[in-house]
Structure formats: C-alpha cells, structure tokens
Amino acid sequence: MKKTPGDVLLILCDGHTQFAKLMGMALITDDGEAIEGSALEGVEVLGRVMFFFNRALGDDDCPTI
C-alpha cells in the first residue's frame, strides 16, 4: 500500500513503537520531533493507522456492540 503525505504510521524507532505523521520526506512524532534524512535509516514502518477508537462517553453496561 502506498503511503501518502498526512498518513499516520506506526513506527519502530530506537526500540520504541510510536505514531508518526508522514509529512513530505519526514516523519513527525506525537511529541513534535521530526525524523528525517539519515535518521530514517533506523526507522521501521510497522503499518499505516486506519482507525483510532475513542472511548465512548458515559457509563455503559454493555461495552461492546
């Protein structure tokens, strides 16, 4: 699957998994750090994030539908 700018990716960098947004030829992590250039050689892309599940508001006795 081809990655396009703006995609959120799950990456493995320095032994840690984290989310990063693809912006041009750089990956921007959640903390705002840019991974680019030769630093990308140490990054493994595990996959593209398709959906995020957010917690439903309120108290629900039936947590799954």
PDB file of N, CA, C and O in Angstrom:
ATOM      1  N   MET A   1       0.845  -1.172   0.000  1.00  0.00           N
ATOM      2  CA  MET A   1       0.000   0.000   0.000  1.00  0.00           C
ATOM      3  C   MET A   1       0.891   1.237   0.000  1.00  0.00           C
ATOM      4  O   MET A   1       1.809   1.339   0.814  1.00  0.00           O
ATOM      5  N   LYS A   2       0.636   2.146  -0.878  1.00  0.00           N
ATOM      6  CA  LYS A   2       1.454   3.348  -0.982  1.00  0.00           C
ATOM      7  C   LYS A   2       1.082   4.350   0.106  1.00  0.00           C
ATOM      8  O   LYS A   2      -0.094   4.587   0.382  1.00  0.00           O
ATOM      9  N   LYS A   3       2.094   4.922   0.705  1.00  0.00           N
ATOM     10  CA  LYS A   3       1.889   5.926   1.751  1.00  0.00           C
ATOM     11  C   LYS A   3       1.811   7.306   1.108  1.00  0.00           C
ATOM     12  O   LYS A   3       2.537   7.608   0.161  1.00  0.00           O
ATOM     13  N   THR A   4       0.920   8.132   1.638  1.00  0.00           N
ATOM     14  CA  THR A   4       0.760   9.487   1.116  1.00  0.00           C
ATOM     15  C   THR A   4       0.968  10.486   2.254  1.00  0.00           C
ATOM     16  O   THR A   4       0.765  10.142   3.419  1.00  0.00           O
ATOM     17  N   PRO A   5       1.371  11.715   1.933  1.00  0.00           N
ATOM     18  CA  PRO A   5       1.564  12.722   2.984  1.00  0.00           C
ATOM     19  C   PRO A   5       0.286  12.891   3.815  1.00  0.00           C
ATOM     20  O   PRO A   5      -0.819  12.946   3.276  1.00  0.00           O
ATOM     21  N   GLY A   6       0.464  12.972   5.123  1.00  0.00           N
ATOM     22  CA  GLY A   6      -0.652  13.092   6.044  1.00  0.00           C
ATOM     23  C   GLY A   6      -1.050  11.780   6.689  1.00  0.00           C
ATOM     24  O   GLY A   6      -1.785  11.776   7.676  1.00  0.00           O
ATOM     25  N   ASP A   7      -0.571  10.652   6.143  1.00  0.00           N
ATOM     26  CA  ASP A   7      -0.866   9.344   6.739  1.00  0.00           C
ATOM     27  C   ASP A   7      -0.233   9.244   8.121  1.00  0.00           C
ATOM     28  O   ASP A   7       0.863   9.757   8.346  1.00  0.00           O
ATOM     29  N   VAL A   8      -0.919   8.588   9.038  1.00  0.00           N
ATOM     30  CA  VAL A   8      -0.369   8.296  10.357  1.00  0.00           C
ATOM     31  C   VAL A   8       0.168   6.868  10.311  1.00  0.00           C
ATOM     32  O   VAL A   8      -0.540   5.942   9.918  1.00  0.00           O
ATOM     33  N   LEU A   9       1.414   6.702  10.713  1.00  0.00           N
ATOM     34  CA  LEU A   9       2.090   5.410  10.653  1.00  0.00           C
ATOM     35  C   LEU A   9       2.481   4.953  12.043  1.00  0.00           C
ATOM     36  O   LEU A   9       2.764   5.769  12.920  1.00  0.00           O
ATOM     37  N   LEU A  10       2.495   3.647  12.240  1.00  0.00           N
ATOM     38  CA  LEU A  10       3.055   3.072  13.456  1.00  0.00           C
ATOM     39  C   LEU A  10       4.487   2.697  13.110  1.00  0.00           C
ATOM     40  O   LEU A  10       4.728   1.915  12.191  1.00  0.00           O
ATOM     41  N   ILE A  11       5.441   3.264  13.855  1.00  0.00           N
ATOM     42  CA  ILE A  11       6.848   3.043  13.537  1.00  0.00           C
ATOM     43  C   ILE A  11       7.579   2.448  14.742  1.00  0.00           C
ATOM     44  O   ILE A  11       7.143   2.572  15.886  1.00  0.00           O
ATOM     45  N   LEU A  12       8.696   1.803  14.446  1.00  0.00           N
ATOM     46  CA  LEU A  12       9.607   1.302  15.464  1.00  0.00           C
ATOM     47  C   LEU A  12      10.899   2.083  15.296  1.00  0.00           C
ATOM     48  O   LEU A  12      11.559   2.002  14.261  1.00  0.00           O
ATOM     49  N   CYS A  13      11.251   2.843  16.331  1.00  0.00           N
ATOM     50  CA  CYS A  13      12.439   3.691  16.278  1.00  0.00           C
ATOM     51  C   CYS A  13      13.164   3.589  17.614  1.00  0.00           C
ATOM     52  O   CYS A  13      12.577   3.863  18.660  1.00  0.00           O
ATOM     53  N   ASP A  14      14.417   3.203  17.586  1.00  0.00           N
ATOM     54  CA  ASP A  14      15.231   3.053  18.800  1.00  0.00           C
ATOM     55  C   ASP A  14      14.594   2.089  19.797  1.00  0.00           C
ATOM     56  O   ASP A  14      14.695   2.289  21.008  1.00  0.00           O
ATOM     57  N   GLY A  15      13.943   1.053  19.298  1.00  0.00           N
ATOM     58  CA  GLY A  15      13.349   0.041  20.163  1.00  0.00           C
ATOM     59  C   GLY A  15      12.000   0.419  20.743  1.00  0.00           C
ATOM     60  O   GLY A  15      11.459  -0.325  21.562  1.00  0.00           O
ATOM     61  N   HIS A  16      11.437   1.556  20.344  1.00  0.00           N
ATOM     62  CA  HIS A  16      10.147   2.017  20.858  1.00  0.00           C
ATOM     63  C   HIS A  16       9.157   2.160  19.712  1.00  0.00           C
ATOM     64  O   HIS A  16       9.501   2.665  18.643  1.00  0.00           O
ATOM     65  N   THR A  17       7.925   1.712  19.942  1.00  0.00           N
ATOM     66  CA  THR A  17       6.884   1.942  18.950  1.00  0.00           C
ATOM     67  C   THR A  17       6.219   3.279  19.235  1.00  0.00           C
ATOM     68  O   THR A  17       6.022   3.651  20.392  1.00  0.00           O
ATOM     69  N   GLN A  18       5.878   3.988  18.186  1.00  0.00           N
ATOM     70  CA  GLN A  18       5.213   5.275  18.330  1.00  0.00           C
ATOM     71  C   GLN A  18       4.479   5.608  17.045  1.00  0.00           C
ATOM     72  O   GLN A  18       4.738   5.027  15.992  1.00  0.00           O
ATOM     73  N   PHE A  19       3.564   6.550  17.153  1.00  0.00           N
ATOM     74  CA  PHE A  19       2.839   7.030  15.987  1.00  0.00           C
ATOM     75  C   PHE A  19       3.588   8.214  15.396  1.00  0.00           C
ATOM     76  O   PHE A  19       4.171   9.020  16.122  1.00  0.00           O
ATOM     77  N   ALA A  20       3.567   8.312  14.072  1.00  0.00           N
ATOM     78  CA  ALA A  20       4.202   9.436  13.394  1.00  0.00           C
ATOM     79  C   ALA A  20       3.399   9.774  12.153  1.00  0.00           C
ATOM     80  O   ALA A  20       2.838   8.893  11.501  1.00  0.00           O
ATOM     81  N   LYS A  21       3.348  11.058  11.833  1.00  0.00           N
ATOM     82  CA  LYS A  21       2.648  11.509  10.639  1.00  0.00           C
ATOM     83  C   LYS A  21       3.668  11.744   9.536  1.00  0.00           C
ATOM     84  O   LYS A  21       4.706  12.368   9.759  1.00  0.00           O
ATOM     85  N   LEU A  22       3.369  11.244   8.354  1.00  0.00           N
ATOM     86  CA  LEU A  22       4.246  11.424   7.206  1.00  0.00           C
ATOM     87  C   LEU A  22       3.996  12.807   6.612  1.00  0.00           C
ATOM     88  O   LEU A  22       2.890  13.120   6.171  1.00  0.00           O
ATOM     89  N   MET A  23       5.040  13.622   6.611  1.00  0.00           N
ATOM     90  CA  MET A  23       4.960  14.979   6.073  1.00  0.00           C
ATOM     91  C   MET A  23       6.136  15.171   5.114  1.00  0.00           C
ATOM     92  O   MET A  23       7.266  15.395   5.548  1.00  0.00           O
ATOM     93  N   GLY A  24       5.869  15.082   3.833  1.00  0.00           N
ATOM     94  CA  GLY A  24       6.936  15.182   2.838  1.00  0.00           C
ATOM     95  C   GLY A  24       7.873  13.999   2.965  1.00  0.00           C
ATOM     96  O   GLY A  24       7.442  12.851   2.846  1.00  0.00           O
ATOM     97  N   MET A  25       9.145  14.261   3.206  1.00  0.00           N
ATOM     98  CA  MET A  25      10.149  13.200   3.362  1.00  0.00           C
ATOM     99  C   MET A  25      10.545  13.026   4.828  1.00  0.00           C
ATOM    100  O   MET A  25      11.615  12.494   5.123  1.00  0.00           O
ATOM    101  N   ALA A  26       9.683  13.473   5.751  1.00  0.00           N
ATOM    102  CA  ALA A  26       9.976  13.383   7.185  1.00  0.00           C
ATOM    103  C   ALA A  26       8.805  12.737   7.911  1.00  0.00           C
ATOM    104  O   ALA A  26       7.671  12.743   7.432  1.00  0.00           O
ATOM    105  N   LEU A  27       9.107  12.183   9.070  1.00  0.00           N
ATOM    106  CA  LEU A  27       8.091  11.652   9.969  1.00  0.00           C
ATOM    107  C   LEU A  27       8.030  12.580  11.179  1.00  0.00           C
ATOM    108  O   LEU A  27       9.057  12.881  11.787  1.00  0.00           O
ATOM    109  N   ILE A  28       6.834  13.031  11.525  1.00  0.00           N
ATOM    110  CA  ILE A  28       6.639  13.912  12.672  1.00  0.00           C
ATOM    111  C   ILE A  28       5.972  13.088  13.771  1.00  0.00           C
ATOM    112  O   ILE A  28       4.867  12.579  13.585  1.00  0.00           O
ATOM    113  N   THR A  29       6.642  12.959  14.914  1.00  0.00           N
ATOM    114  CA  THR A  29       6.124  12.144  16.010  1.00  0.00           C
ATOM    115  C   THR A  29       5.137  12.948  16.857  1.00  0.00           C
ATOM    116  O   THR A  29       4.972  14.154  16.671  1.00  0.00           O
ATOM    117  N   ASP A  30       4.479  12.246  17.798  1.00  0.00           N
ATOM    118  CA  ASP A  30       3.489  12.884  18.666  1.00  0.00           C
ATOM    119  C   ASP A  30       4.072  14.035  19.477  1.00  0.00           C
ATOM    120  O   ASP A  30       3.372  15.005  19.768  1.00  0.00           O
ATOM    121  N   ASP A  31       5.344  13.935  19.841  1.00  0.00           N
ATOM    122  CA  ASP A  31       5.947  15.000  20.648  1.00  0.00           C
ATOM    123  C   ASP A  31       6.527  16.133  19.789  1.00  0.00           C
ATOM    124  O   ASP A  31       7.178  17.037  20.313  1.00  0.00           O
ATOM    125  N   GLY A  32       6.290  16.082  18.472  1.00  0.00           N
ATOM    126  CA  GLY A  32       6.723  17.155  17.584  1.00  0.00           C
ATOM    127  C   GLY A  32       8.105  16.974  16.991  1.00  0.00           C
ATOM    128  O   GLY A  32       8.558  17.816  16.216  1.00  0.00           O
ATOM    129  N   GLU A  33       8.782  15.891  17.340  1.00  0.00           N
ATOM    130  CA  GLU A  33      10.121  15.640  16.805  1.00  0.00           C
ATOM    131  C   GLU A  33      10.026  15.233  15.341  1.00  0.00           C
ATOM    132  O   GLU A  33       9.156  14.445  14.972  1.00  0.00           O
ATOM    133  N   ALA A  34      10.909  15.762  14.508  1.00  0.00           N
ATOM    134  CA  ALA A  34      10.969  15.400  13.093  1.00  0.00           C
ATOM    135  C   ALA A  34      12.080  14.383  12.879  1.00  0.00           C
ATOM    136  O   ALA A  34      13.224  14.605  13.275  1.00  0.00           O
ATOM    137  N   ILE A  35      11.735  13.279  12.256  1.00  0.00           N
ATOM    138  CA  ILE A  35      12.724  12.263  11.896  1.00  0.00           C
ATOM    139  C   ILE A  35      12.889  12.369  10.385  1.00  0.00           C
ATOM    140  O   ILE A  35      11.946  12.136   9.629  1.00  0.00           O
ATOM    141  N   GLU A  36      14.088  12.720   9.959  1.00  0.00           N
ATOM    142  CA  GLU A  36      14.321  12.919   8.533  1.00  0.00           C
ATOM    143  C   GLU A  36      15.758  12.611   8.168  1.00  0.00           C
ATOM    144  O   GLU A  36      16.607  12.426   9.040  1.00  0.00           O
ATOM    145  N   GLY A  37      16.019  12.559   6.887  1.00  0.00           N
ATOM    146  CA  GLY A  37      17.373  12.323   6.388  1.00  0.00           C
ATOM    147  C   GLY A  37      17.924  10.968   6.794  1.00  0.00           C
ATOM    148  O   GLY A  37      17.235   9.953   6.693  1.00  0.00           O
ATOM    149  N   SER A  38      19.167  10.956   7.253  1.00  0.00           N
ATOM    150  CA  SER A  38      19.837   9.694   7.596  1.00  0.00           C
ATOM    151  C   SER A  38      19.217   9.025   8.828  1.00  0.00           C
ATOM    152  O   SER A  38      19.404   7.825   9.031  1.00  0.00           O
ATOM    153  N   ALA A  39      18.487   9.776   9.649  1.00  0.00           N
ATOM    154  CA  ALA A  39      17.833   9.198  10.827  1.00  0.00           C
ATOM    155  C   ALA A  39      16.717   8.234  10.430  1.00  0.00           C
ATOM    156  O   ALA A  39      16.340   7.370  11.221  1.00  0.00           O
ATOM    157  N   LEU A  40      16.186   8.373   9.213  1.00  0.00           N
ATOM    158  CA  LEU A  40      15.127   7.474   8.750  1.00  0.00           C
ATOM    159  C   LEU A  40      15.633   6.049   8.527  1.00  0.00           C
ATOM    160  O   LEU A  40      14.837   5.112   8.476  1.00  0.00           O
ATOM    161  N   GLU A  41      16.950   5.880   8.395  1.00  0.00           N
ATOM    162  CA  GLU A  41      17.514   4.542   8.190  1.00  0.00           C
ATOM    163  C   GLU A  41      17.273   3.642   9.397  1.00  0.00           C
ATOM    164  O   GLU A  41      17.211   2.421   9.254  1.00  0.00           O
ATOM    165  N   GLY A  42      17.138   4.226  10.577  1.00  0.00           N
ATOM    166  CA  GLY A  42      16.908   3.454  11.794  1.00  0.00           C
ATOM    167  C   GLY A  42      15.437   3.275  12.135  1.00  0.00           C
ATOM    168  O   GLY A  42      15.107   2.819  13.229  1.00  0.00           O
ATOM    169  N   VAL A  43      14.549   3.630  11.208  1.00  0.00           N
ATOM    170  CA  VAL A  43      13.107   3.551  11.456  1.00  0.00           C
ATOM    171  C   VAL A  43      12.510   2.405  10.647  1.00  0.00           C
ATOM    172  O   VAL A  43      12.787   2.258   9.457  1.00  0.00           O
ATOM    173  N   GLU A  44      11.695   1.604  11.306  1.00  0.00           N
ATOM    174  CA  GLU A  44      10.964   0.539  10.628  1.00  0.00           C
ATOM    175  C   GLU A  44       9.475   0.886  10.684  1.00  0.00           C
ATOM    176  O   GLU A  44       8.923   1.106  11.762  1.00  0.00           O
ATOM    177  N   VAL A  45       8.838   0.934   9.526  1.00  0.00           N
ATOM    178  CA  VAL A  45       7.406   1.211   9.465  1.00  0.00           C
ATOM    179  C   VAL A  45       6.667  -0.109   9.664  1.00  0.00           C
ATOM    180  O   VAL A  45       6.828  -1.049   8.886  1.00  0.00           O
ATOM    181  N   LEU A  46       5.854  -0.164  10.719  1.00  0.00           N
ATOM    182  CA  LEU A  46       5.108  -1.381  11.037  1.00  0.00           C
ATOM    183  C   LEU A  46       3.760  -1.422  10.325  1.00  0.00           C
ATOM    184  O   LEU A  46       3.232  -2.499  10.049  1.00  0.00           O
ATOM    185  N   GLY A  47       3.209  -0.255  10.032  1.00  0.00           N
ATOM    186  CA  GLY A  47       1.938  -0.223   9.320  1.00  0.00           C
ATOM    187  C   GLY A  47       1.327   1.159   9.320  1.00  0.00           C
ATOM    188  O   GLY A  47       1.782   2.065  10.017  1.00  0.00           O
ATOM    189  N   ARG A  48       0.275   1.300   8.515  1.00  0.00           N
ATOM    190  CA  ARG A  48      -0.468   2.558   8.444  1.00  0.00           C
ATOM    191  C   ARG A  48      -1.678   2.461   9.356  1.00  0.00           C
ATOM    192  O   ARG A  48      -2.370   1.443   9.369  1.00  0.00           O
ATOM    193  N   VAL A  49      -1.936   3.508  10.112  1.00  0.00           N
ATOM    194  CA  VAL A  49      -3.075   3.542  11.025  1.00  0.00           C
ATOM    195  C   VAL A  49      -4.317   3.866  10.203  1.00  0.00           C
ATOM    196  O   VAL A  49      -4.372   4.880   9.507  1.00  0.00           O
ATOM    197  N   MET A  50      -5.305   2.995  10.296  1.00  0.00           N
ATOM    198  CA  MET A  50      -6.544   3.189   9.549  1.00  0.00           C
ATOM    199  C   MET A  50      -7.623   3.839  10.413  1.00  0.00           C
ATOM    200  O   MET A  50      -8.373   4.685   9.927  1.00  0.00           O
ATOM    201  N   PHE A  51      -7.710   3.454  11.695  1.00  0.00           N
ATOM    202  CA  PHE A  51      -8.748   3.967  12.580  1.00  0.00           C
ATOM    203  C   PHE A  51      -8.182   4.133  13.978  1.00  0.00           C
ATOM    204  O   PHE A  51      -7.288   3.393  14.391  1.00  0.00           O
ATOM    205  N   PHE A  52      -8.707   5.107  14.699  1.00  0.00           N
ATOM    206  CA  PHE A  52      -8.467   5.260  16.130  1.00  0.00           C
ATOM    207  C   PHE A  52      -9.812   5.065  16.814  1.00  0.00           C
ATOM    208  O   PHE A  52     -10.819   5.626  16.381  1.00  0.00           O
ATOM    209  N   PHE A  53      -9.830   4.279  17.871  1.00  0.00           N
ATOM    210  CA  PHE A  53     -11.045   4.106  18.651  1.00  0.00           C
ATOM    211  C   PHE A  53     -10.971   5.010  19.859  1.00  0.00           C
ATOM    212  O   PHE A  53     -10.016   4.946  20.634  1.00  0.00           O
ATOM    213  N   ASN A  54     -11.965   5.845  20.022  1.00  0.00           N
ATOM    214  CA  ASN A  54     -12.047   6.738  21.170  1.00  0.00           C
ATOM    215  C   ASN A  54     -13.030   6.163  22.170  1.00  0.00           C
ATOM    216  O   ASN A  54     -13.997   5.501  21.794  1.00  0.00           O
ATOM    217  N   ARG A  55     -12.786   6.411  23.416  1.00  0.00           N
ATOM    218  CA  ARG A  55     -13.668   5.938  24.467  1.00  0.00           C
ATOM    219  C   ARG A  55     -15.023   6.635  24.360  1.00  0.00           C
ATOM    220  O   ARG A  55     -15.102   7.850  24.177  1.00  0.00           O
ATOM    221  N   ALA A  56     -16.076   5.847  24.477  1.00  0.00           N
ATOM    222  CA  ALA A  56     -17.422   6.415  24.446  1.00  0.00           C
ATOM    223  C   ALA A  56     -17.702   7.150  25.752  1.00  0.00           C
ATOM    224  O   ALA A  56     -17.259   6.728  26.821  1.00  0.00           O
ATOM    225  N   LEU A  57     -18.426   8.230  25.658  1.00  0.00           N
ATOM    226  CA  LEU A  57     -18.752   8.999  26.842  1.00  0.00           C
ATOM    227  C   LEU A  57     -19.872   8.324  27.623  1.00  0.00           C
ATOM    228  O   LEU A  57     -20.753   7.689  27.042  1.00  0.00           O
ATOM    229  N   GLY A  58     -19.833   8.461  28.904  1.00  0.00           N
ATOM    230  CA  GLY A  58     -20.893   7.914  29.755  1.00  0.00           C
ATOM    231  C   GLY A  58     -20.557   6.520  30.246  1.00  0.00           C
ATOM    232  O   GLY A  58     -19.587   5.902  29.805  1.00  0.00           O
ATOM    233  N   ASP A  59     -21.379   6.037  31.167  1.00  0.00           N
ATOM    234  CA  ASP A  59     -21.194   4.716  31.741  1.00  0.00           C
ATOM    235  C   ASP A  59     -22.099   3.743  31.009  1.00  0.00           C
ATOM    236  O   ASP A  59     -23.318   3.914  31.006  1.00  0.00           O
ATOM    237  N   ASP A  60     -21.527   2.736  30.398  1.00  0.00           N
ATOM    238  CA  ASP A  60     -22.305   1.801  29.584  1.00  0.00           C
ATOM    239  C   ASP A  60     -22.154   0.400  30.174  1.00  0.00           C
ATOM    240  O   ASP A  60     -21.040  -0.083  30.375  1.00  0.00           O
ATOM    241  N   ASP A  61     -23.286  -0.245  30.449  1.00  0.00           N
ATOM    242  CA  ASP A  61     -23.266  -1.607  30.984  1.00  0.00           C
ATOM    243  C   ASP A  61     -22.948  -2.627  29.902  1.00  0.00           C
ATOM    244  O   ASP A  61     -22.645  -3.780  30.209  1.00  0.00           O
ATOM    245  N   CYS A  62     -23.012  -2.223  28.659  1.00  0.00           N
ATOM    246  CA  CYS A  62     -22.735  -3.115  27.524  1.00  0.00           C
ATOM    247  C   CYS A  62     -21.599  -2.511  26.713  1.00  0.00           C
ATOM    248  O   CYS A  62     -21.859  -1.797  25.744  1.00  0.00           O
ATOM    249  N   PRO A  63     -20.316  -2.779  27.087  1.00  0.00           N
ATOM    250  CA  PRO A  63     -19.194  -2.090  26.448  1.00  0.00           C
ATOM    251  C   PRO A  63     -18.938  -2.468  24.994  1.00  0.00           C
ATOM    252  O   PRO A  63     -18.248  -1.736  24.285  1.00  0.00           O
ATOM    253  N   THR A  64     -19.482  -3.602  24.534  1.00  0.00           N
ATOM    254  CA  THR A  64     -19.293  -3.984  23.142  1.00  0.00           C
ATOM    255  C   THR A  64     -20.635  -4.073  22.439  1.00  0.00           C
ATOM    256  O   THR A  64     -21.650  -4.419  23.043  1.00  0.00           O
ATOM    257  N   ILE A  65     -20.622  -3.765  21.188  1.00  0.00           N
ATOM    258  CA  ILE A  65     -21.868  -3.831  20.410  1.00  0.00           C
ATOM    259  C   ILE A  65     -21.727  -4.912  19.385  1.00  0.00           C
ATOM    260  O   ILE A  65     -22.654  -5.153  18.611  1.00  0.00           O
TER     261      ILE A  65
END
